[in-house]
Amino acid sequence: MKKTAVVFWSGTGNTESMANAVLEGMKAAGAEAELFTSEQADSAKLAGFDAIAFGCPAMGAEELEETEFAPMFDAVKGSLSGKDAALFGSYGWGDGEWMRTWEEDCKNSGLNLVCQSVTCCEAPDDDALEACRKLGGELAK
Ligand SMILES: Cc1cc2nc3c(=O)[nH]c(=O)nc-3n(C[C@H](O)[C@H](O)[C@H](O)COP(=O)(O)O)c2cc1C
């Protein structure tokens, strides 16, 4: 059975709702799946997973959240070269620039992004939650 994980940060719950839908999609596709906040994740823990979904909203000025998520991600990304991964997150008023920058960072670090990232404006609607379940299912393949 494939071992998958969801690692997320969420300030007001929007990305957390997406994370739970990703987890559902992983389990529905038959994978073993665990949910971690960014504070609970480190390289040693993530090394044990076949595929990982990372979720973080647009914060700062089109950036990853800077006190918990970005330091965690910067610390683990070097150890994830070749690992299957996918990204998701909620934004507010921007045009998704933070996600494009994040995808580029992942590619430069050698992560294998297996599907299109899922973004949504503020709280995820039914379509966004379904896209998150699908993303989870892709990682479980
Ligand atoms: C401090 C702060 C900075 C933000 N910066 C951006 C931004 O640069 N671009 C954007 O589109 N939304 C920005 N937002 C909006 C959040 O991305 C949006 O509200 C999102 O739904 C929050 O997700 P969460 O509920 O998972 O925390 C910002 C919100 C806060 C509180």
The ligand as a MOL file (V3000), in Angstrom:
LIG
                    3D

  0  0  0     0  0            999 V3000
M  V30 BEGIN CTAB
M  V30 COUNTS 31 33 0 0 0
M  V30 BEGIN ATOM
M  V30 1 C -0.9740 38.3580 6.4530 0
M  V30 2 C -1.7230 37.9110 5.2340 0
M  V30 3 C -1.1310 38.0360 3.9810 0
M  V30 4 C -1.7940 37.6500 2.8250 0
M  V30 5 N -1.1950 37.8080 1.6040 0
M  V30 6 C -1.8620 37.4440 0.4870 0
M  V30 7 C -1.2560 37.6100 -0.7910 0
M  V30 8 O -0.1120 38.0600 -0.9280 0
M  V30 9 N -1.9800 37.2560 -1.8860 0
M  V30 10 C -3.2530 36.7550 -1.8000 0
M  V30 11 O -3.8600 36.4260 -2.8180 0
M  V30 12 N -3.8540 36.5710 -0.5910 0
M  V30 13 C -3.1870 36.9030 0.5510 0
M  V30 14 N -3.7780 36.7140 1.7670 0
M  V30 15 C -5.1300 36.1090 1.8340 0
M  V30 16 C -5.0760 34.6270 2.2300 0
M  V30 17 O -4.2450 33.9040 1.3510 0
M  V30 18 C -6.4880 34.0340 2.1900 0
M  V30 19 O -7.3030 34.7040 3.1300 0
M  V30 20 C -6.5060 32.5610 2.4280 0
M  V30 21 O -7.8320 32.0740 2.2140 0
M  V30 22 C -6.0870 32.1850 3.8410 0
M  V30 23 O -6.0680 30.7910 3.9460 0
M  V30 24 P -6.1640 30.0320 5.3470 0
M  V30 25 O -7.5930 30.1470 5.8320 0
M  V30 26 O -5.7770 28.6330 5.0680 0
M  V30 27 O -5.1990 30.7180 6.2750 0
M  V30 28 C -3.1130 37.1030 2.9310 0
M  V30 29 C -3.7130 36.9610 4.2000 0
M  V30 30 C -3.0390 37.3630 5.3340 0
M  V30 31 C -3.7040 37.1980 6.6870 0
M  V30 END ATOM
M  V30 BEGIN BOND
M  V30 1 1 1 2
M  V30 2 1 2 3
M  V30 3 2 2 30
M  V30 4 2 3 4
M  V30 5 1 4 5
M  V30 6 1 4 28
M  V30 7 2 5 6
M  V30 8 1 6 7
M  V30 9 1 6 13
M  V30 10 2 7 8
M  V30 11 1 7 9
M  V30 12 1 9 10
M  V30 13 2 10 11
M  V30 14 1 10 12
M  V30 15 2 12 13
M  V30 16 1 13 14
M  V30 17 1 14 15
M  V30 18 1 14 28
M  V30 19 1 15 16
M  V30 20 1 16 17
M  V30 21 1 16 18
M  V30 22 1 18 19
M  V30 23 1 18 20
M  V30 24 1 20 21
M  V30 25 1 20 22
M  V30 26 1 22 23
M  V30 27 1 23 24
M  V30 28 2 24 25
M  V30 29 1 24 26
M  V30 30 1 24 27
M  V30 31 2 28 29
M  V30 32 1 29 30
M  V30 33 1 30 31
M  V30 END BOND
M  V30 END CTAB
M  END
